[in-house]
Amino acid sequence: MGDRWAALRALPKPGDALTAWVDTDPEAIHFLDAVFATGPGLANVRREYRDEGGVRLFKLYLAPGAVDEALAVLRRASGYVRIGEVRVER
């Protein structure tokens, strides 16, 4: 009997998630979490944040290869909640 998992082992390993920092409000982070939770796993919204010069930046993990799609979702969401600067760490 052959190795039943050989085809899966042959696939390339996925890349590491990228980190994005989003300038938004604590209330808006709940909305973003709901938006990304209903989709195909583009991003994981964290409630972790850092303050930089009076700006609160919340952390998101972006799926490798889906950064453009995740940024497009953030642009659409900005019509409903406040989203300021988005920084993607590559």
N, C-alpha and C positions, 0 to 999 in steps of 0.2 A: 504494500500500500504506500502511495506517495505522500509527500508532505502536503497536507491540505491547506496550509497557510503560505505556501511558497509564493503565490501571486501577490499576496499582501506584503510580504517581506521584500518583494522586488520593487514596490512603489517607493518613490523618493520621500524622505522624511519632510514634513511640513516645516516651514521657517518659524522662527520665534515671533511672538506677537510684538507689535510696536506699541509704544506708549504715546498717548496724546493727552495734552492738558487743555481743558476747555474753560474759558472764562464764562461762568454762568452763576445762577442763584441756587441755593440749596433746594428750593422748591422745584426748580426746573430739572434738577438732576433726577428726581422721581419720574418726571415725564419722559426724560431721555432713557431711563432704565426700562420703562414700559415699552417705548418705541423699539429699542434694540432687542428686547426680550422676545418680541413677536416676530422678528425677522430671522433670516438664515444664519445667524451667528457672526455678523459683521463686527460687533464690538461687545465688550463686557464693561459695563458702567460701574465704577467704584465710587464709594462715598468718601474716599480719601481725597484730601485736598491740601494745597499749600497756598499761603498768602505771599504775594509778591507786590510790594508797593501799593497796598490797598486793593489789590485785585485778587479774588479768590479763584484759583484754578483747580478744577476737579479732574481726576484721573480717569482715563478710559484706556482699555487695552483693545487694540485693533487687530483684526485677523490679518495675517500676512497675505498679500495679494488683493485685499479688499479695502485698502485705504481710500481710494477714490470714491468707492461706493459709500463708505462710512461718512466721508466728508460731505457727500451729496445729501445724505440723510440729515446730517447736522444743519446744512443750509436750509433744507425744507422745514426742519423743526424750528428754525429761527423765526418762522412766521407765526409760531404759537407761544414760544418762550424766549427769554433773552439769552442769546448766545453771542458772546464777544469773540475775542481772539481765540484761535485754535492753533496749538503748537504740537507738531508731530516730531517725536524724537526718533531719528533713524539711525 
